[in-house]
């Protein structure tokens, strides 16, 4: 069960292709765009996460932009270095258990805020003269 989400440049292929044809340096802009989009999702998750002890909220992160070949991404969600109890609690909150009702914070964020994240990413491309 996932307690983090990988935000990628998928959906921006048309824009990235235009950038490449225009000889723009997309590698310069993509990390900033992903960080901006990731921050939108992180804020949404922190707003929705149950806040009993605030431990789960404090373990939500947006990673630094990374690259695997031409694939750029950030991961947003529960810190990979969080302890086992926090990971278990995060899964139970997101998906529920036999005796605990789910209080999802990742899926509603993706459903409700992904458009905002994509708009923020597009804004960065435009502001940096990449579109």
SULMOZI-V857067 format. One line per field, one symbol per residue. ss: DSSP state (H for helix, E for strand, L for the rest). burial: 1 if it has 9 or more other ideal C-beta (glycine too) atoms within 8 Angstrom, else 0. Layout:
BEGIN
ss = ???
burial = ???
END
This chain:
BEGIN
ss = LLLEEEEELLLLHHHHHHHHHLLLLHHHHHHHHHHHHHHHHHHHHHHHLLLLLLHHHHLEEELLLEEELLEEEEEEEELLLLLHHHHHHHHHHHHLLLLLLLLLLLHHHHHHHHHHHHHHHHHHHHHLLLL
burial = 00111010100100110111000101001111111111111101110110000001101111101010000111111100010001101111111000000101110111001101110111111101010
END
